[in-house]
Amino acid sequence: MSPLQELRTLIARHAGAERPATVHTHVPGLIVATSYVPTEPIHHVFEPVFVLVAQGSKKIMLGERAFRYGAGEYLVVSVDLPISSHVESASADRPCLSVGLTLKPATVATLLLEIAGHAPHVTESDLPGLGVSKAPQELFDAVLRLLRLLDRPGDALVLGPSVERELLWRLLNGPQGGMVRQIGLADSRLSQISHTIRWIRANYAQTLRIEDLSEMAGMSVSTFHRHFRAITTMTPVQYQKQVRLQEARVRLLSQPEDVATVGFSVGYNSPSQFSREYSRFYGVPPGRDAVHLRETAARIVHS
């Protein structure tokens, strides 16, 4: 059995073979997912993560940029990004199978300290916050060892951290190594921008002051703008708008509130502006979208 075939077998077994599923395993931060049909785009915020596709393909939209990755390719996200993602290729005979691992800054930082002087040298520049690459054999091997631990929970407690370190080491030595490295560096530009991104996510309903954000990042306004856009592909105002609209969509689905109230709760002072920007972003007005979301959720629950 080839590494890719074994990877598919392990993912299918631990994610379940009867219906689409995303399963958080007992190995901290390790997720396996299956989908038997192409899916509609889902808007959400990706936190730092590594995702490897074993079968099928996925597509991510970050602002106006599209990223596709299929069997044998992996995605690295190094900063909280509001994206649209969906399964592009999947069928009952060949479901989309993927495995993901949360990239924890503390774990990356610890590894960088331990390998000081031996880490691959990366010149810090305007690195983006998301990238796709072909997985080398060494990375496949590390992912497989991590998945095999799902069958041996006792071993996972002892061996899991060391296998995770190996996986991170492979990522650090790969084409996305610069992004991974910056996740663990407190003084990196990525870390500085991440700090302001976390603030925007926590305070999305507040009025945005670029001067305050640039001061928070320890940069001039022009430098902050340049690095923020290079990492996220959008301006801080555009980023805040996407976070607001994504939060509004969650509230429309989960809370029995009228459209105007939801708009006010996420920071819009004008119901018409909220409806206009929501329609432009999602393609339908918020009221109609809320009905569609609830009907879809009801069908899934009763299927």
N, C-alpha and C positions, 0 to 999 in steps of 0.2 A: 504494500500500500504506500503510495507517495505521500509526502507531508501534506500536500493540499487535500488529498482524499481523506486522510486521517483527520485533518482539521474539520472538514465538512461533517464527518461522522460524529465527532465529539460535540460540535455545536448543535447539530440536529438532536442528538440524544439529550443534552442538558437543557435545551430550550424547549423541548417537547415537539412531538411530531404530528400533532393533531390540528393545531391552529396557530396563527401568527402569534408570536410572543417575544417579549423582551424580558429576560430573566437576570436579576441581580443575584449572582452566585454567592456561596459562602466564602469565597476568596475576596477580601476587601477590594472594592473598586473594579472587579472583573464582571463584565456583562456579556451575555450571549443573546443573539437575536435571530429570528426567522421571519420571513414573509413569503407567502405563497402567491401573492398577486402584486402587481405594481400599485403603489399607494398615492394618494393625493398629497400635495405639498403640505408639510406641517411647519408652522412658524414657531420657533422657540429659541432659547439662548443656549448655545453650546459652551460648556465650561471646558477647561483644558483636558484633552482626552486623546487617546490613540485608538483608532478603529481599523481593523483589518478585514477585508471582504474575502470570503472563501468561495463564494458562488453568487452569481447574479451581479447587479450593479446598482449604485446609488448616485444621486445627484444632489449637490448643495448649491444654493444661491447665496452669495454674500454680497449684498448691494446689487450691483449690475454684473458681477463676475460669477461665472458658472464653474463648478468643480465636479468632475465625474471620476468615480473610481470603481473598479470592478475586481474580479477574481485575481488574487495575487497582488493587489495594490492596497496601500494603507493611507489613512488620513491622520494628520496631526493638527490639533487645534491648541494654540498656546495661550489664549486669552478669551475671556467671556465675549462671545460674538452672537448677535441676533441674526439667525440664518433661517432659510427655508430649505427643508430637506425632504426627499422622498425616495422610495425604492423605485428605480427606473426599469429594472429587468428582473422578473420573477415569474414562476409558474408552479403549478401543482407538482410537475415532474422535476423541476429544477428551481427550488425555492431560493430566495436570496438569504445567504447565511453570513453572519458577521460576528466578530468578537471585539469587545472594546475594553479599554483599561483607563481609569481615571489617572491623570498625570498630576501628582501631588507635589507642590513646590518644595515642601520640607524634604521629601524623599529625593527629589532631584538635587537639592542643595547639599544634602548629606553625601550623596554619591560624588558630587563635584569636589567637596572638601577631601574626601578619601583618596581621590585620584588626582589631586592637585599636582600639576607638572606632567601628567600623562594624558590629560583630557585633550581631545582634538581642538586645535586652535581655530577659533571662528572670529573673524573681524565683525564687530557689531556695526550694523548699518540699519537702514530702514527695512527690517525684516517684516514680512506680512504675518498675520496671526493665524494663518491657515495654509496648509500645503498638502499635496498628494504625491506619492512616490511609489515605485515598484518595490515590493518587499524582497530583500535578499534571503538566501537560504538560512543564514545565521539568525535572522529575525524570526523566520518561520519556526525554527527549532525552539527558540525561547518561548514563543507563543504556545507551541504544542506542549512543552513541559509544564507550562502554567495550567493549561486545560486538563492535562492528565491528572493533575492534583485534585480535580473535582471528584474523581472516583476514590480519592484517599484523603478524607478530611483531616485525619491525624497527621499525615505527612504535610498537608498544606500549611498547618500552623508553623511548622519548623522550616520547611523548604520554600514556601511561598515568597517570603521577602527576598531570598537570594535569587530566585528566578526572576522576580520583578526587577531587581537590580541589573541582571543580565540583559533583560529586555530594554531597559533604559539605556544601558551602555551601547547596545546595538543602534538604538535611535540616535544617540549622541554622535555616533560615528557614521550616520547616514546623511542623506541630502537635507533632511529636516533637523539636523543636529543643532544648528544655530538657534532655532526656535525653542527646542527642548532645553538647551543650555540656559537660555535667558529666563525660562520659567523659574529656575532655582536661584537666580542672582538678584538679590534685593536691590542692587544699584543699577540694574540694567534698564534700558529705555522701555523695554517691554514691561518690566515690573512697575516702573513709574506710571506708564499709561494704564496698566491693569488697576492700579490704585484708584485712578480717576474713573475708570469704567465701573468698578464696584460701587463707587459713590453714586454714579448716575443710576445704576440698577436699583440701589436702595432708596434713592430720592427722585425717582423718575417723574413724580407729579409736581416737583418744585421747578421754579424758574431757573434756567441754566445761565450761569455767568462764566463765560470763557476765561475771564481774568482769574476767577477763583480756582478753576480747574487747572490752569497753567501754573498757578502758584502751588497748588497741591502736588503737581508733578515736578516742581522745581525747574521749570523751563520758562522761557519767554513765550509770549502768546503765539508768535509766528512759528517757533520751533515746536511748540506743543501741537499746533494745528497740523504741521507737516508729519510728525511722528504718529499722531492719532489716526490720520487718514491713511498713512502707509500701512499701519497695523490692521485697521478695521475696514479699509476701503471706503469709509464714509466720514462725514464731519461729526463733531460731538452732537450737534442739533439733530442731524439725521439719525444718529445712533439712539438718542433719547426718544425720538418719534417712533422708531421701530419697537423699542422696549415698551413704550406707552400703549401702542396698538396691540402688541402681543398680550400684554396684561389685560387690556380691555376685552380681547377675545376670550380669554380664560374666564373673566368675570361674567360675560354674557352667557357662557355655557353653564357656569356653576352657581350663579346667584340670580334669583328672581327679581332683578332690578330693571327699570326702564332704561332705554338707550341714553337719554340725557344724563341720568344719574351716573351711569357707568363712565360716560365721557368726562363729567366733572371729577369723578374719583381718580382718574388717571392723569389729570392736569389740564384738561381742555376747559376754557371758560365759555366757549361758544359751541352749542350743540350742532350748529350747521357746519362749523369747521371740523368738528369731530367726525360727523357723518361723511363729509367730503373726503377727508384724508383716509378714513377707514375704507371707503369705497374704492379709492384710488389704490390702496395697498392690497386689499383682499379681493377686489373685483366685484363686490356686492355691498349694499348698504348694511349697516350693523344689525338692524332689526331683522332683515331677511336672513342674514348669515346666522343669527342666533337661533332662529327656527330650524334652519338646516342642520346646525351643529347638534341641537338637542334631538332631532329626529334620527340623525346618524348614530348618536350615542345610545339612544333607546334600541335601535336595531342590533347594535353590537351586544348590548346587555342581554337581549332576548334571543340571540342567535344560538 
